[in-house]
Each structure stands twice: as structure tokens, then as C-alpha cells.
């Protein structure tokens, strides 16, 4: 499967925080979930990709071309939905659209109006009066109205009610029905990715710590429960994160097959994406180094 976006050696130093050699690629035809807790580096990575933050080092390529050197051409292929919107609140929806549309050579007014009608958005209403859900839908209408190949979304579901979040998931699946489309979905609400994500990339403290197909991650990791007597110096190293009580234990492992072989009579359940994310972020250092 061909890559649509390639990020290599991305670095950005803010003093107290920075991106540290961030590298990954996005495949065509995939929804990639970019996960991590708030402050992990998700937004900085996205802004560096888009040129909203000037990177200190690294390269970002779309269709094999450096975005920095082909900005006008390549940004036609990217649709962006940011949590903060980057809109002028005192403008109406139609006024804001009239500023954004000329930036894209393949802007399609019919597609835009279809989304506006579908979402029941009032074009003459000021952006400042929109609810969180309506602002998100307006962002999507703008992002999809120029036939983007890559949709980049930064925390689009933050603060939204479950009904609107489910509606967004349906929109993304519709978008993916067209060949060659890709989505880069940044979120700390990992449940949004359970049904739609193909690949998961986990970032923590400015570093990529996990990058794999979602199904492989869920198949190779396990939520293990059992009697505390089964935890010893050897078995402890099989876990990314381990919680022990006086009688029992519960832990996340990325070595499920080894646990099943060496620890009889334990219960192994399928973890959630959030379980796995928190295990890598807050797990035991020895366990993490053994993976």
C-alpha cells in the first residue's frame, strides 16, 4: 500500500517540551488514529506538518514531494479540521468561506453547499454564535469542499456529545469510500477510534512509542487477571503495566502468547485502545524496555 504522507525526523524545541525525532508514514486508504494524552505532542506535530509551526529539523512529504517546497500545489490535497477552528468569530459563515475558498484551485461550491444543507448550517449567522458541534461541522464542510485526498483532524470530537461524535464517524467512513483517501485523526478520546481506525500511532512526551495496525495491536496485547502468587521477578517483566492487590493482579501485556504459555490459569481479556495507551505511557520501565 502506497504512502500518502511521510514524516521523517521531525524536531521542534520549545524548551520545556519538544518533538524528538518524530517519524511515521500514512498509507492511502487508511484512517490513522494519532493518540496520546493532552500535551503529548499531537497538536505540535500536526501544526508542524501544516507549516503553522516552523520545525527545527525533519521533512514532511505528501505524494513524495516536500510540502515546504510545493506548498501551494500540495495543500490543495489536504483538508484540515482543527479543534480551535482558526476562524474569525465576528464573521458570518459565508464571509469566512469567501476568504478560505480562493486558497484552493479545486474548490467545489456545490459540494460545500451540499454539506451546509446536510448539516443545517445558517450561512448568515456569525461564527461566534455556533455551538461546538456546529463549528466542527462547518470545519468539515470547508475541509471537504475542495476534494482533499488527506483529511487531517486535530481533536475534532473534544467537547462534543456522543450523538454528534457518531455522526462525525459516519462522515469519515463516507469520505473513505472514495479510492485513495486517507484520514489522520488526532484524539485523546480513544473510544472514537474503536470502530473506524486502521492504524494507531501513539505519541508521548514528543516521541512516537507505538505505530502499528490497530487489529495487530489489539491481538497481541492482553488484559491479564490472576492470583498475585503468579507474579514473580520473571513474570513481572512480561507486563507493560501491572496493578497488584493483596490477593490478585491485573496487567497489560504486549506478549500475550508468552503469558498464555508461562502463566497458567490466568484470565486474558481483550484490552481497549485506552488501556494500551495508558500502559505505554504509565507502565513500568523494565517492562517497556523488554518489548
BELDA-V599221 format. One record per pair of residues at least 6 apart in sequence whose ideal C-beta (glycine too) atoms are under 8 Angstrom apart, sorted by the first residue. I is the first residue (numbers start at 1). GAP is how many residues later the second one is. Records with the same first field share a line. If there is no record, write none. Layout:
I: GAP + GAP
This chain:
1: 26 + 27 + 28 + 29
2: 25 + 26
3: 22 + 23 + 24 + 25
4: 22 + 23 + 24 + 58 + 59 + 145 + 146 + 176 + 178
5: 20 + 21 + 44 + 55 + 56 + 57 + 145 + 177 + 179
6: 19 + 20 + 53 + 54 + 55 + 58
7: 15 + 16 + 17 + 18 + 38 + 42 + 51 + 52 + 53 + 54
8: 15 + 50 + 51 + 52 + 53
9: 12 + 13 + 14 + 48 + 49 + 50
10: 9 + 11 + 12 + 13 + 35 + 38 + 39 + 45 + 47 + 48 + 49 + 50
11: 7 + 8 + 9 + 10 + 11 + 44 + 45 + 46 + 47
12: 6 + 7 + 32 + 36 + 41 + 43 + 44
13: 43
14: 30
17: 22 + 24 + 27 + 188 + 189
18: 38 + 188
19: 22 + 25 + 26 + 29 + 36 + 187
20: 185 + 186 + 187
21: 37 + 186
22: 19 + 23 + 36 + 181 + 184 + 185 + 186
23: 35 + 185
24: 177 + 184 + 187
26: 6 + 124 + 156 + 158 + 173
27: 155 + 171 + 172
28: 152 + 153 + 154
29: 147 + 150 + 151 + 152 + 153
30: 152 + 153 + 168 + 169
31: 141 + 145 + 151 + 152 + 154 + 162 + 165 + 166 + 167 + 168
32: 150 + 151 + 152 + 153 + 165 + 166 + 167 + 168 + 169
33: 152 + 154 + 157 + 160 + 164 + 166 + 167 + 168 + 181 + 240
34: 8 + 11 + 12 + 150 + 151 + 152 + 153 + 167 + 169
35: 7 + 151 + 152 + 153 + 155 + 158 + 165 + 166 + 167 + 168 + 238 + 242
36: 6 + 152 + 166 + 167 + 168 + 241 + 245
37: 151 + 167 + 240 + 244
38: 150
40: 163 + 164 + 165 + 166 + 241
41: 162 + 163 + 164 + 165 + 166
42: 112 + 113 + 144 + 145 + 146 + 161
43: 40 + 111 + 112 + 143
44: 9 + 162
45: 141 + 158
46: 36 + 106 + 108 + 138 + 140
47: 6
48: 6 + 7 + 10 + 12
49: 11 + 18 + 103
50: 25 + 28 + 30 + 102
51: 16 + 17 + 20
59: 7 + 9
60: 6 + 7 + 8
61: 6
62: 8 + 12 + 15 + 16 + 88
63: 11 + 14
65: 8 + 9
67: 7 + 8
75: 28
76: 28 + 29 + 30 + 70 + 72
77: 71 + 72 + 73
78: 70 + 71 + 72 + 73 + 74
79: 63 + 64 + 65 + 67 + 69 + 71 + 72 + 73
80: 59 + 63 + 71 + 72 + 73
81: 55 + 58 + 59 + 62 + 70 + 71 + 72 + 73 + 75
82: 57 + 71 + 72
83: 71 + 72 + 73 + 75
85: 42 + 50 + 54
87: 9 + 40 + 48 + 51
88: 7 + 8 + 11 + 39
89: 37 + 38 + 39
90: 36 + 37 + 38
91: 8 + 35 + 36
92: 31 + 32 + 33 + 34 + 35
93: 23 + 28 + 29 + 30 + 31 + 32 + 34 + 37 + 45
94: 29 + 30
96: 31
97: 15 + 26 + 45
100: 42
101: 6 + 8 + 11 + 44
104: 41 + 42
106: 40 + 41
107: 38 + 39
108: 37 + 38 + 39
109: 36
111: 33 + 34 + 36
112: 29 + 30 + 33
115: 22 + 25 + 26 + 29 + 30
116: 7 + 25
119: 15 + 18 + 19 + 21 + 22
121: 13 + 16 + 17 + 20
127: 8 + 11
130: 8
132: 27 + 28
133: 27 + 28 + 31
136: 20 + 21 + 24 + 28 + 32
139: 17
140: 16 + 28 + 31
143: 8
144: 7 + 31
149: 31 + 32 + 33
150: 31 + 32 + 33 + 34
151: 21 + 24 + 30 + 31 + 32 + 33
152: 31 + 32 + 34
153: 30 + 31 + 32 + 33
154: 32
155: 31 + 32 + 33
156: 12 + 29 + 31
157: 7 + 8 + 11 + 30 + 32 + 35
158: 29 + 30 + 31
160: 8
165: 24 + 27
169: 23 + 26 + 27
172: 11 + 13 + 24
173: 23
175: 6 + 8
176: 7
185: 7 + 8 + 11 + 12
187: 6
190: 82 + 83 + 84 + 87
191: 81 + 82 + 83
193: 7 + 21 + 80
194: 78 + 79
197: 17 + 76
198: 15 + 16
199: 12 + 13 + 14 + 15
200: 10 + 11 + 12 + 13 + 14 + 17 + 73
201: 7 + 9 + 10
202: 6 + 7 + 8 + 9 + 74 + 75 + 78 + 79
203: 6
204: 76 + 77
209: 71 + 72
210: 7 + 66 + 70
214: 59
217: 56 + 59
218: 52 + 53 + 55 + 58
219: 37
220: 34 + 35 + 36 + 37
221: 31 + 32 + 33 + 35 + 50 + 54 + 55 + 58
222: 30 + 31 + 34 + 37 + 46 + 47 + 48 + 49
223: 27 + 28 + 29 + 45 + 46 + 47 + 48 + 52
224: 15 + 25 + 26 + 27 + 28 + 29 + 32 + 35 + 39 + 42 + 43 + 44 + 45
225: 23 + 24 + 25 + 41 + 42 + 44
226: 22 + 23 + 37 + 39 + 40 + 41
227: 20 + 21 + 22 + 38
228: 16 + 17 + 18 + 19 + 20 + 21
230: 19 + 33 + 35 + 36
231: 11 + 13 + 18
234: 28
235: 24 + 27 + 28
236: 6 + 48 + 50 + 51
237: 49 + 50 + 53
238: 15 + 17 + 20 + 21 + 24 + 25 + 49 + 52
239: 12 + 13 + 14 + 44 + 45 + 48
240: 11 + 12 + 13 + 14 + 39 + 40 + 43 + 44 + 47 + 48 + 51
241: 10 + 11 + 37 + 38 + 41 + 42 + 43 + 46
242: 7 + 8 + 9 + 42 + 45
243: 6 + 7 + 8
252: 19 + 23 + 24 + 27 + 31
253: 6
254: 37
255: 36
256: 12
259: 7 + 9
260: 6 + 8
271: 8
280: 8
